[in-house]
Amino acid sequence: MEITNVMEYEEIAKQKLPKMVFDYYASGAEDQWTLKENRNAFSRILFRPRILIDVSKIDMTTSVLGFKISMPIMIAPTAMQKMAHPEGEYATARAASAAGTIMTLSSWATSSVEEVASTGPGIRFFQLYVYKDRNVVAQLVRRAERAGFKAIALTVDTPRLGRREADIKNRFTLPPFLTLKNFEGLDLGKMDKADDSGLASYVAGQIDRTLSWKDVKWLQTITSLPILVKGVLTAEDARLSIQNGAAGIIVSNHGARQLDYVPATIMALEEVVKAAQGRVPVFLDGGVRRGTDVFKALALGASGIFIGRPVVFSLAAEGEAGIRKVLQMLREEFELTMALSGCRSLREITRNHIVADWDLPRPVPRL
């Protein structure tokens, strides 16, 4: 059966993976309202396509923090990818590189920064969790720098792990043959079985709940890499991110896995973009499954988007080839959306190309 869209990989992954593993990737926090909303919110934004524009040539290239990429579609950090497929993060790195885009490696990867770097050239960012032991953090950041990673995506929405009930029911833990490779030598690579979610217990024991803006400043003293603040949902925090030296902002609700009943990221995006006032780029992470979703995010002011679950689901289904296919399908759908909307380059995508539920009835813009 030929796969014709990104969503189809989820069902294949569900059939292939052990229940504990699929549930870990697929589930959200508590009632999973935000999980559904991350997708549903896109359907409340409609297009205002412009016609009779020569769209014979479409340019989707862009640059992120000065790095040129083939399209504004990048790979978000997702943990423990070897649970999905034996090649795990190696496959993801190769697929991203082949597509000419950026991969973000999770702190909790089942392959180390050095192993991912060994797959060959590519622009890679490193997602960072701040551990209680700051020496661990400093060491990790240095290793990412040495391995040629180009930016740090600092996750700021996880002082504690969200309540993911599937993981509690399944007593989720990292399968015995895998380790959190970046922490292997530090005796932090294993996750104990627990009475609830093994990951929740690990986070409670290791991740620093005192994390605050001063630590964003501290991070800049130990690395020259640009820092993207990942997990911003409000104008207030967008402004504080910039005041505290962030090079960019990722609007994210952690795949709806942390606090339930926060808005969909596409709903929070415009507030953050307006607060940033063009001082730093703003990216959207969460719910993107179609090229139309990418266009809507850019029309609302995003400089690019990140995909998470589509990567692990396609990885589980078909390994590296699956991820390549997801990136290719999104690229082709996005290109088609641009053409049918009358946009030949990313800078031609404007707020006037969409109408959102929350827009007031607008006066007709004059030509």
Salt bridges, closest charged atoms under 4 A:
ASP23 OD2 - LYS19 NZ 2.73
GLU37 OE2 - ARG44 NH2 2.32
GLU87 OE1 - ARG94 NH2 2.77
GLU114 OE2 - ARG143 NE 2.89
ASP157 OD1 - HIS254 ND1 2.80
GLU165 OE2 - ARG163 NE 3.75
GLU184 OE2 - LYS181 NZ 3.70
ASP208 OD2 - ARG134 NH2 2.34
ASP215 OD1 - ARG134 NH1 2.70
ASP215 OD2 - LYS214 NZ 3.44
GLU270 OE2 - ARG351 NE 2.67
ASP285 OD2 - LYS230 NZ 3.61
ASP293 OD2 - ARG39 NH1 2.85
GLU320 OE1 - ARG94 NE 2.91
GLU320 OE2 - ARG324 NH2 2.88
GLU333 OE2 - ARG290 NH1 3.01
GLU348 OE2 - ARG344 NH2 3.08
ASP357 OD2 - ARG44 NE 3.95
ASP359 OD1 - ARG351 NH2 2.64
ASP359 OD2 - ARG362 NH2 3.86
